[in-house]
Amino acid sequence: MPGALVADLPSSSPQFWAGQNLTLGVMARVGSQTFSLLGVSSPPSGVRPAAVISAEYTSTHTVFTLSAGNTTVKLDFLSPVSPNNYIRQSLPFSYLTVSASNAGGAGVQVYVDLDETWTGQSGNTLTNYATNDQMAMFQLDVDGAETYTQNPMDQALWGTVIFAAKSSSSIQSGRPDSVRSLFASNGTLSGSTPPYTAGDVVAIAHDLGSVSSSASAVYAIGYARDAAVNYLGNPRASYYAATYNSSTLALSHFLDDYDDAAAEASSLDADIDSKATSAAGSNYSDIVALSVRQAFGAADLTIPSDTLDTNIVMLFLKEISSDGNVNTIDVIYPLFPILYVMSPEYIRLVLEPVVQYLEMGRWPAPWTIHDIGSSYPNATGHDDGKAEQQPIEETGNILILALAYSRAVNSTTWADSHQGLFQGYADYLVANGLNISTQLSTDDGQGALPNQTNLAIKAAVGLTAFGALFNADNYTDVGLGFANQLYNESLATDKGKTHFLFQYPESLNSDDGEYSITFNLYPDKLLGLDTFPQAAFDMEASWYPRVQREVGVPLDS
């Protein structure tokens, strides 16, 4: 939900990350008065908008509190983050808990609906309604959708939208004005589920009874893909499929798991908030809390579809807001700190499909590949060598990531099994890491440029990382030599040695104030490599306040 729309929550729709609206209508009936709570832009006659009291988030929850007359209603969206519980983490569903309190004994009913906007298309939707002793569930599919396809706005088309709740509910599908009006009139639904036509909604209502203190209903919303990822022509399923091989079984478990998932989420939220606040204050903890779901919600934990072997786990990521690449190395690199702290095994799992592909010899270049697929979820490699080229960026990244994983788990077993591959990349950095040809970095908005300082820093740190990982002092010495030239000998600093320049030598910069944020110094400090002296860090720390603007330090000048 865009922050600018929260004040108008009763009439505002949540959005997919690319900006398209997703219909999600929520209402509550208190006594004989119905209130719109979320996403009801054209409410039935007599329905009043609830008043928004607050909006807050934690690492796992987004909670909206509204006033429906004298009754307080909360919409609590919970996306479990459970990196060490692979089943819970891989289930592609979230909880919505609608709770009411202080109703003075009045009868309260709650209502939620959604439509085919969640499928990524309009007019070609198939629905199925199923119920058992435990739950009521709607499924929405795209008729004839080709596996692994998406619409132009990055929504997957080949999966199934899941909308479910415990079965003590009434249900209905049909035209939104009719379905919503029926609930608004009497607090229940008809049970009718005619064939779906474009623009219909599917709805589930709950009767919470007479509410004196509080009562709630829990819904599940998600998107399941039987074939989650195409890895080199082999389909991979979500991890949970090894235990729950149908949407019905998976949903039943998910709803039954609510109490345990919520308890874990509460503990995790408190732990993250406490540690982040202690580290750098409440502004920092707010950013960390906002980042957790973004990081782990992006992770597809998969196993082979044919064997469902849980010993062969791979993690896949989609590069969003750009081109949809699969397991982009310079996306994994900024992701790794949160994995390093919360679930270091994920570093190996996300690198595994990349490393396996590289060791097949199908990638023809001597540097590390940028990604293993141009369009998620097709991780089909780049045998023709026609991937985005970021030689120093990705080669330094993979060596740093290998050391970070090994340090976090206190074992070099995995790195040792790939030492030959990593040594080839270390050799590439020795030959190319200081006199850097014109090329892109992850800061590719500047275009391809030679001798970018931040890339040279990455090469230096990558070499000392390789040296530390394999006790290869000769590589460490080369990395230290690069750092000595860049900082001690001022190859990459301004004349006054107040900051690192954007490029080196100084003549490549338009003026002495050119810079970029040298974030590649971070793993040097985190991993204790001491590639650069403390004076280099102090220099940058003194520089950034001088170029800081209202919302932070620009990435570069």
N, C-alpha and C positions, 0 to 999 in steps of 0.2 A: 504494500500500500504506500504510494508516494506520500511523503510527509505533508505536502501542501494540501492533500485531500482529507486529512484526518478530521479536521474541524467539521467537514460535511460527510462524515462516515455513513450515516444512514442512507445517503443517496449515492455514495461513491463506490466504484468497483475496484477490487484489487487488480493488479496488472502482472502479466508475464514480464520477465526482465527486459525484453525488447520493447515494451511499451504498450502492447495490445491488452485491452480489457478482458478479464475473465469473470464471467457472471458468477456471483456468489451472493445470494439474497438471504438475509437473516432477519427474522421478525420474532417478537414476543407478544403474547396476549396476556394481559394482567386484568383479571376480572372480565369485564366486557369490552375493554379498550385494547386495541392492537397497536403496537409501536414498530416502526422500522428501525433496525439496528445497523444494518450494513447492506449496501449495494442495491437498495430498492429505489431506483430513480423515478419510477412511476408507480407510486403506492396506490393500492385500492382505496376506494372512497372511505373516509373516516379514519384511515390509518395515520397516526401522528409520528413524526420523527422523534426518536429519543434524543436527549441532550448528552453530548459528549462531555464526560468529566475529565478523562485522562487517557493517555496512551503511553505505554512503557514497554521496554524490552529487556531481556536478559540474554544470556548465551543461547538459550533453548526456547524461550517463550517470547511471544508478542501478545500483550494484554491490552484490550480496550475496555474501559469502564464507562458505562452510560447510565443515565437516569431515565427510567420509563415511568413517569409520574413519580410516585414516592418509592418505587421499587428500583433497586440497584441491579443492573445486569452487566455481567462480564463476558467478553468473548476472549477466550484464552486459546491461542494457537500454539501448540507444542510440537516442535520438530526434534525428536530425540537425537542427541549426539552421544553415541556410545561406541567409540572407536575400538574398544577391546571386546565388544560383543558383536561379532560379525553378523549374526542374524538380525539383531535389532538395528544395527547400522545400515544394513543393506535393504531393509524393507522400505519401499518407496512411498510411504504414507506419512501423513501428519494428523495430529489430533486437533479437533476444535471442540472445546468444552464451553457450552453456554450455561451459565449459572445465574440464578436469581436469588436475591436476598432482600429482607426487610419488606416483604409484600403484605405484611399485616394479616396473614391468613388467607389472602385472596388466591383463587386458582390461577395457576400460571401454565401456559403452554408455549413451547418454543418451536421454531420452524427454520429449516435451512433448505435452499435449493441451489442447483447449478445447471448449466446447459452445455451445448456442444462447443462453446468457445474453448473449453478445456481440451478438445480433440484436435484443435489446430485447423479446422475447416468448417464449412457450413453446407448443409443440404445433403450430406452423404453419410449420415450417422445411423448406426444400429444400436439399439438399447436392449438390455436384458435385465430383468428384475428377478432376484432370487431371495428366498428367505428360508431360514431354518429356526430351530429352537433358540439360537444364540443371536442372530442378527438379521437385519434387512439390508440388502445390497443392490445398488444399481451399477451396471457396467455400460459404458459408452465406447463404441469402437467406430473406426472409419471403414466403411464397406470397401473391400478390395485394396486397401492400402498396401503398398509394396514395403517389404521389410527394409529397415534402415533408412527410411526416407523422412524428410521434414519439410515444413512449409517455408516460404521465403523469410519468415520472421523467426526461424530457428526452433519452432515447436515440432516435436516428434509427431509423426502421423501413424506409426504402426503399432502403438501400444493401446492400452485400455485404461480409460478413466474409471476410477473406482470411487464410489460414494456410498458410505455405509454407516450403520449405527446399530446399537443393540436393538433387538427385535420388539421391545415394548413400545413400538412406535406405529404411527399411521403414515401411509405413503400415497403418492399420486404423481402422475406425470401428465403433461399437457400444456396448453397455452398459459403463459405466466400470469396473465390477468385473471384467468379463471381459477387456477390453482391457488394463487395468493389470496384472492377474494374469498374463497371457501374457508381457508384457514382464518382469515381476518374476521369472518362472520361467526365461526363456531369453535375455533381452536383445534380442529381435527381435519383430516383429509379423507378422500373417498375410497382409496384403495385402487382406483382405476389406473391402468397402465396401457393406454392405446399405443399403436405403432408411432414411433417418433417422427415428427416433422420438424423442419427447420424452425428454430426459434422457441421450441418447447423447453420446458424445464422439467427436471426430476426432483422431487421434494420428499423430505422426511420430517415429520413433526413428532414431538414428544409432549406428553402431558405430565408436568411435574407435580400435579396435585395442588393442595392448599399449602402455600409456602409461608411459614412463620419465621423461620430462621434462614435456611438456605437449601437449595436443591439444584441439581444440574443434570445435563444430558451430554454424552460424549459422542461425537461424530468422527469418522475417519474419511480423509480425502487423499487421493494419490493417483499415480500414473504408473502402471505396471507394464513392463516389456518382457515377453517371454524370451526373445532373443535380444539381449541388452547391447552387445557389442560384437562387431565382426572383426576378429583378430586374425589377420593373414588368411582370410577365407574360412575360418572356423568360428562358428557361433559360440558366444559365451553367455551364460545365464547369470542372473543376480545370485549372490551367495545363498540367500535364504531358500532358493529352490531345492537345495539338497535335502532340506527338512520339510518344507511346505511347497509341494509341487503344483499347487493350483491357487488361484486368487482367493477362492473361498476359504481354503485352509489358512492361507497367509493372513487374510483379514480377520478370521476368527482368532488366530493367535495374537495379532496386533491389538485387537480390542481387549482381549483377556490380559494382555501385558501392560495395560495402561497404568495400573498402580505402581508396578515396579519401574516402568519407564519414567513416570513422573517423579518418583522418589530419587532415582539416579539423576534426573535433570536438576532437581532442587539442590542436591549435593554439589553437582558440577557447577551450577550457577554461582553458588556461594563461594566455592573454592577459587574459581576464576576471578570473581569480583574482588575477593580478599587479596589474592596474590598480585593482581594487576594494579590495584589501588596502592598496595604497599610498595610496589616497584616504582610507580611514577604518577600516582594521584588519580583522581576520579575521571579527569578527561581522558587519560590513557585507558583506564578500565572500561570506559564507555566504548572506545574504539575496539578494544579486544573483544568485548562482549558481542559487538555487532559483527565481528569477523568470524566467530566460531562456526555459526550455521552456514555462512558463505563457504567456508573452507570444507567442512565435512559434508555439507549437502551436495557439493559438486563431485563427490567421490563415488564412482561406480565400482563396488566390490564384486568381482565376478569369478566364476568357475567354468570349466568346460561344459557346454550344454550336453554333450554326448555321454559323459561319464559322471557329471556332477561331483567330481572329485574335489573335496574340500582341502586337499593338500596342494592343489595347483591354483592358488589364488593370485589374481592380478587386479590391479586398480587402474581405472581409466578416468581421465579428466578431459573435459571439453574446454577449449580456449574460447570464451565468449567475448562479446563486445568487439570482435575483430573478424576472424575468418573461420572459426569452428574447428581448428586443428585438434588433433588427438595427442595427448601426452606431450605437449610442447615443453621442451626442457627449460626454457626461460620463463615458463609459468610455474613449473614445479619448483624452480629455485626460490622465488619469493614465497612459495607455499611452505617450504621445508621448516622454517622456524616453529610454526605451530605444531607440525607433525613431530619435530624433534622433542618437543616438550610433552605433548599429549599422547602420541602414538607413533613412536619412531619406526615401528615395523612397516607403517604405510610408506615410508621413504623407499624401502626395498620393493614393496608391492607395486608402486607406481613406476619405478625404474625397470622392473623385471621385464615387461613386454618390450621396452626399448632396448635393453641390453641383449635380450634373446635375439631380437631382429638384427642388431648390429653384428652379433657373433655368427650369424648365418652368412655374412659376407655379401649381403645383397645391396647394402648401401655403398656406393662406389667411392666416396670421398674419404680423405684421410682425417677429417675432423668429425666431430660428433654431429649427428643429424639434429635438425631443428625440431621435428615432430615425427610421429609414425603414421600420419594419415591427414589428408587435406580437409576432410569433412567428417566430423563425428556422426555416428559411432564407427566409421569405417577405418579401422586401424590396419590398413593394407600396405603400409610402407611406401618407400619412394625408390624402387629399384632403378629408376631412370635417373636418379640424382637430382630431380627437379623439385626440390623442396626449398623453402626460404633459406637463404645462406647467412648464417651467423657463426662463422668458424670459431673465433676466439671465445665468443660469448658462451656457446653451448659446450665447447670442449672444456673450458674452465669450470663450467657449472657441474658437469657430470663427475669430475674429480672431487670437487668440494662436497657434492651430495654423497658420494661414496664414503668419504671420511666422516661426514656428519652422521650417517647411519651407523657406521662401525663404532664411533664414539658413543652414540646414544645407547646401543645395545651391548657395548663392551665386548665386541667380538669382531674379528676380521674374516670369519669363515666365508661369508658371502663375497666380500671384496677379493679374497684370495682366489676364489673360483673364477674370477674375471680379470685377474691381474694382467694377462696378456693384452686384453682389450684396452685396459686403462693405461698400460705403459705406452701403447702406441699413441694415445692421446697426449700423454705427458711429453713424449718426444715431439709431437706437433707443436706444443706450446714452447718448448725449448727453441725450436727453429723459427717460430713465427710470433711469439708473444710479446716482443718488445718493438721491433720494427714492423708495425702492423699495417697491412695493406688496406686499401679502401674497402670498407665493409660495414654492414649493419651491426648495431648492438640491440639489446632489448629496448633501449630508448630510440626506437627506429623512426620516430617522428622527425628527427633531424636528417634522415637519409643516410646513405653510405658515406663514411668519412674515414680518412686514415688516422692512425695514431691517436685514438680516443683514450684519454687517460684512464677512465674507469675500466675499459677493456684491458689495458696493461696491468692495472691493479688486479683484475680477475685472473689474468695469466700468472702473475706472481703468486697469488694466494693458491691458485690451482696447483702450481708446482710444489709449493711447500706442503699442501694437503697430500699430494701423491707421495712426497718424501716421507711424511709422518705416517702414512698408512702402510707403507711397505719398507720402512727403515732404509730409504734410498737417499742417503745424504747428498749424493751428487745432484739430484733433482732439487732438493731443498736449497742447496747452495746457488743454483741458477735462479730460483725464485727470490732468494735474498739479494742476489746481484741485481735483478730487475728492480726490486724495491729500493735498493741503494741509489741506483741511477735516477729513479723517478722522484725520490724525495731528498735524500741526503745530497745528491749532486744537482738537485733543482732542475732536472730535465723536464719535469711536468708541473712545476710550480711557477707562480708569478715572480717577478723580480724581488719583491719584498718578502717573499715566502709567507704570504698570508693565506694562501689556498692553493689547491690543485686546480690547474687549468682544464678547460674542456678538452683541448688537444695539446699535443707537444710536437715539436718545440714551440716556443712562445710565438713564433712568427705565423703559425697556423691560426691563431686567434685574432679576432678583429680588434680586441683591446685587452688590457691587463685584467679586466674584471670578468672575463669569460670563465664559466665554471660548469660543472654538473655535480649533483649530489653523488658522492663516492660511496654508494651503498655497498660496493664490493669489499670495503674494509670490514664490514660487519662480521662475516664468517671468520676473518682473521682473529678478531677479538673473541667471538663465541667459542671457537675451537682452540684458542690458546696457541696459535701458531707463531705469533711474534714475527710475522713477515715484515711488518712496518713498525718503526719505533713509536713509542707513546707520543712523541712530539708531533707525529703526523696526525694522530687523532685529535690532539689538543689544537692543532692548527685549524682543522676543519670545524671543530666545535666552536672556535672563536669566530670563524667566518660566517657560519650560517645565520646567526642573529643579525648580521649586517645586511643580508639580502632577503631576510624574512619579510613576507607580506601579510596581509590581514588573515588569510586562511592557511598560512604555512610557507615553507620554503619551496619555491618553484624547482622542478626537477632539474632544469638547467637554465642557463642565461639566454 
